[in-house]
C-alpha cells in the first residue's frame, strides 16, 4: 500500500516537473521575443547619440527585401497588394491604397473629391507643411484654425467660425499620435455637408472610441516616413476609405491616370509604392501594436518622472482616445526652451520642436495670402519640446533624460 502511494507520488511529482518545464519554456520564448524586438544596447552610453526617433529593423525585414529581389517584381506587385489588404484589415476598413508618401495621400483624396480652385479647406496651422501643400497643389485655399491649448489639436469651435459657402473640407490632424475631437468634427461636417479628411501621418494605431483614426471621415491618410510609428524605411503612404470612388480614383491617379494598361482616362502621375517598401511595411505592421505598447510605457515613465514638477506641462490624451505617442511633447517657459535643447545636445541627446513655425506664418503662405493672428498656436510654438520617443529607447534612458530636463529647469 505504501509502495503504491509512493509510486503515485513520484508520478505526480514528474507531472509537476513537466508542467514547470513547459511554463519555463513558454516564459523563455516570450523573453527571447521581446529581447529580439527591443535588444539591450552594448555601446558606451556616453558616446551613444539619442535622437528624437530611431528606426527599428530586424532580420525579418531584411529577408522580406531579399524575397522581392528573388521575385524579380519591383513595382505594382503582390507585396503592395498584400500590404494594402493587411493595412485595411488592421484598420477595419474596406479599402487601402498604397502611395509614394503621406503628402500625396492627402493630394489624391482632395483630387478624388473634386476639390480645387475656388474651394476652401479648413486645417490647423499647428501642423507641418506637408498637410498644407496638397491643398495648394490642387489650387484650393487653406483656411487656418486654432487649437486646444491642452492637446494642441484643432478646436471644433474654431472650425465652425471659419465655415463659408466655399468650404469643401476639414482636415483633422491627429498630431503627435493623439486623436482630434472626432465626434464634434464629424457632426460639424455632416451638418454643413462638407468632407472630413483625417491626417493620420503620426497616428498609426491611435484609437478614438475604440476605433482606428482614419475611419471616421471620408478618408484617412498615413505616412511611412522613417520617423513614424511604422515605416517602410524610406518614403511611403497609405489612403484608407470606405468610399469606392476615392479608392478607384486614387488608384488611377497614382499610376498615370490609367484604367487598365495604357488606357489613360484622368490626369495622373507616378505615385506608386515600390515592392521593397511594401515588403518592409508588411513586417513593420506585424509589430505595430507592440511598438505602441512600448511607446505608451515610455510615456508613463516620463510622466512619473515629471509628475508634480513646476514649469513642465505634460501631454494629455484626448477624451475617449488611445494616444500612440508618436511624439512625447512637453511645454516649458519659452525663456528656457532653447536652453534645454542646447544643454541636452551637449550630452548627445537631441530633442526636437514640432513645429517651430506655424503653417500660417511660413513664407510660402505669407507670399500668397493674408492670414489672421492665431492666438493659441502662436503662444505654444515657442514653448514645446519633443523628447526622444521610440520603442528601442530604454526606461533608464528616458529617466536620465527627464532628470537632465528637471535639473536644467531648476537651475534656470
N, C-alpha and C positions, 0 to 999 in steps of 0.2 A: 504493500500500500504506500509506504513512504517512498519506495523506489519509483512508483508510478507518479506520485506527486512531484518528486524531484525532476523526473523526465519532462513533465508538463511545464514546470518552472523554467527549465532550460529552453524549452521550445518557445515559451512566451518571451523569454529574455532575448532569444535570437530574433524574434519578430520585432521587438522594440529596437534592437540594434539596427536591423534592416530599415525600419522606418526613419530612424535618426539619420542613417546614411543617406537615404533618399532626400530628406529635408536639407541636409548639409549640401548635397549636390545641387539642389534647387537654388539655395542661397548663393552658392559659389557661382552658378551660372548667371544669376542676377548681378552679382558683384562684377563679374567679368564683362557683362554687357555695359554696365554703367562706366566701368573703367575704360572701355573702348570708346564710349561716347564722350566722356569727359576725363581724359587721362591726366594724371598728376604731372606737373611740369618738373623737369630736372635741371633747367638752366639756373644760373645765378640770378636771383631776384633783383639784385642791384643793377644788373646790366640789361635786364629784360624790359622792353618797352610795353606799356599797357595803353592801348588805343581805345577810342570810344566803342569800336566794334572790331570783330575778328571773324574771319570766315572759317567754318568747320568743314573739313574734308576728310573722308575716310576711304578705306580700300574699296568699299562697295561702289563709291562714286567713280573711282579710277577704273574699276572693272567695267562699269556701265559705259564709260567712254571707250574703252577697248572694244566692247561689243559693237559699238557704232562703227569704229574703224574696220572691224571684221566684216560687218554687213555690207559696207560699200554704199550705204544710203545715208546722205548727209543733210537732206532738207525735205520737208513735207512727207515724212515717212512714218513708220509705225511708232517710234518713240514719242513724236509730237502728239499723235493721236492718243496714245496711252496716257501721256501727261495730262492732256485735256480731259479725258474721261475720268481719271483719278482725282483731278482737282475739282471737277464738277461734283463728283460723288462726295468728296470731303466736305465741300461747302453745302451740299444738299440742294443743288440747283440743276436745271435742265441742261444748260449749255455753258461750255467753257471754250474760249477761243484764244489760243496762244499767239502772242505777237512779240515784236522785237524789243519792246520796252514799255514801261508804265505810262510814259508820256503819250506814246502812240495809242495805247489802250483808250485813254480819255478822248483823244482826237477821233478815233474810229467810232466811238459811241456818239459823239456830237455829230459827226457826218452822217451816221446811220439814222439819226433823229431829224436830219434836215436842218440843223441849226447853223446859221450863217450870218451874212451881212444884215445889219439892222436889228439883230436879236441881242438880248442881254442875258448873261449868265451870272447869277449871284454866287460869290465864292468868298471864303475867308481870306483876309490879307495875311493872316498868320499862317503861312504855308511857304513851300518852296516854289520857285518859278515853274518847274515842270507841271504844276497844277494849272497854271495860268496860260502857259504857251499854247496848248491846244485850242483855247478859246480865241486867241489871236490868230492862230493858223487858219481857222475856219471863218475869219473876218467878223466874228461876233465881238461884243463888248463885255469885258469883265466888270462887274459891279461889286465893290468890296464891302464885306460885312465885318462887324466887330465880333468879339469872342466873349466867353465867360472868363472871368479872371481866375477862377479856381482850377478849371480844366484846360484852359487855353483853346477850347473848341468853339466852333461857330455857334452864335447865340440866335436861336429861332426868332426871338422877338425883334432882333435887329434885321433879320431876313425879311420879316413881314413889312417893315417900314420901307424896304427898298423895292418891293414888287411894283412893276408898272405893266402897261399893256404890251411892252416889248419883251418882258421877262419870259424866257422859254425854259429855263432850268435852274436848279440849285445844285452846286457841287458840295457835298458834305465831306470834309477831310477828317478821317479818323487819325488825328495827329498823335504821334509817339506810341501808337498802339492802343489808344483809348477810344472808345466809341462815342460819336456825337449823339446828341439827343434825337434819336431817330423817330421816336413816337411823335414828337412835336413837329419835326421837319416834314414827316410824311403827311401829317394832317394838313399842314400849310400848303404843301404841293398839290395834294388832292383837291383841296378847297379852291385853289387858284388855277387848277388844270395845267400845271407845269410839271416838268420831269424832275425827279430826284435821282442824281447820279452820285455814287459813292466812290471817293478816292481812298482806296484801301492799301495804298503803297506801303504803309508802315503797320498794317493791321492784319496780317495773315493769322488766322486762328482766333482773332478777337471776337467775342460774342456780345450780343445785346439781346436781352430777354431770352437767353438760351440759344439763339440762332446766330449763325455766322454773319458778320457785317459783309456787305456786298450783296446781300439777298433781300434787302428792304426796298431799294429803289428800282428804277428801270434797268440799271446795270451797276456792277461793281468793277473797279479797275485796280489791278495789282501790279507791283513791280518786283522783279527778282534781282535787282542790283545787289552787288556783294555785301552791302551793309544791312540788308533786310532780314526779316525773321527767317526766311529761307531764300536761297539764292541759286542761280544757275551758274555761278562762278563766272559772271560776265553780265551782259545786258539781256533782259528778258521781261516779258509782261504777260498778263492774262486778263481777259474780259470774262465776267460771268453774268449770265442773264437768263431769265425765263422767256424773254421776248424773241421769238423766232426771226423776226425781221432784222433785229440788231445782229443776231448771230449770222444770218445769211449775208447781210451787207458787209459786216466786218470781215468775214472770210473772203469775200470778193475783193474788198479794198486792200486787204493785206497782201494780196497776190495779184497785183497789176489789174485789178478790176475784172478778173476772169470769172465767168460762169461756165466752167468746163475749159479744157485745154485750148488756148489760143482763141477763145471766144470772149472778147473784152467788151463788157456791157456798161461799166461805170468807170469813172476816172479813179484809178488806184495807184498803188506804189508797191515797193517791196518791203513789207513789214513782217516777214515770216521769222519764226523762231527756228534755229537750227536743231538738228537731231542730237548733236552733242550736248547742247544746253538743255534740251528736253530730258535726255537720259540722266543728267545730273539732277534736274528738277524733280524727277520721279523719286530718286533716292533721298533727296532733301525732304520731300513731302512726307515720306515714311517716318521721319524723325521730328516733324514739326511740333507735335504735342509734347514730346519730351523737351524740346527746346523751350517752349512756352512755360512749361512747368519749372524749368531751371531759371528762366528769366524772372518769374514770379518769386521764386525762392530768394534770388539775389535782391530783388526789390524789397523783400521783407527784411533782409539783412541790413540794407541801407536804412530802411525806415526805423528799425530798432536802434541803430547807431545814432541817428539824428533825432530820435524822439525827445521832445522837451527842450531842444536846443533853440535858444533865441536867435533870431536872424536867419533862419532857414525855413522856407516854406516847402513842404513836401508835396509830391504829386498825389492826386486822388483819383479814384475810379468814378466814372460816370455811374449814376444810379442805374441798377439793373444790368450793368456791363461787366464783362470779364476782360480786364486790361492785359494785353500781351507784352507790355513793356519793351517795345522796340527800342525806346529810349527811356532812360530814367532822368527826369528833368527836375532840378530844384531851382528855387528862386531865392536870391540874396540881395543885399543892398547893392545898388549899381556902383557905388563908390569902391567896392571891393571885388566886384565880379571879375574884372580882368586880372586883378592881383592873384585871385585864387587859381585862375587858369595858368598864369605865368609861373606861380610857385609849384604847382603840380607838375608842370612841364620840366622843371629843373630836376625832378625825381623820375623823369621818363614816364610820367602819367599824362596822357593827352586827352583832356576834356574838350567838349565842343559847345557850340551855340547854334541852336536850331529854332529860329533863324535870326541873324543879327540885323537884317534889313527887311522890314515888311514888304510884301509884294507891291503895295500901292506906292511905296517910296523908291522902288527900283527905277533907275534912269530910263530904261526902255519903256516903262509905263508913264513916267512923268513927261516923256517926249511926245506921247500921243494923246494924253488925256489929263484933265484936271481932276484931282481926287481930294475928297474932304479929309479932315483930320479924323483918325480912327483911334479913339481915346485909349481903350484898354490895351489894344495891340501895341500901340506906341509906348505905353507905360511899361510893359513887361519885357520887351526885347532887350533892354539894357541890363536886365536882372537875371535872366535864365542861364543855367549851365546844364549841359548834358554830361553826366558822369559815365565812365565805362560800363557797358552793359552788353554781355554776350554769354552764351552758355558755357564757354570754356573758362570764364572768369571764376576764380576760386573764392570761397567765402572769406578766407584770410586776406585776400587782395582787396575785396570790397570793404572789409573792416579797416584795413590800412588806409585806403583812400578816404574813407569817411573821417577817420581820426585826423588825417592831414588837413582836410577841409575845416574841421572844427577848430583845429589849432590855429589856422590862418585867420579864421573869423574872430577867435577870442583875443588874438594879438593885434587885431586891427584897431 
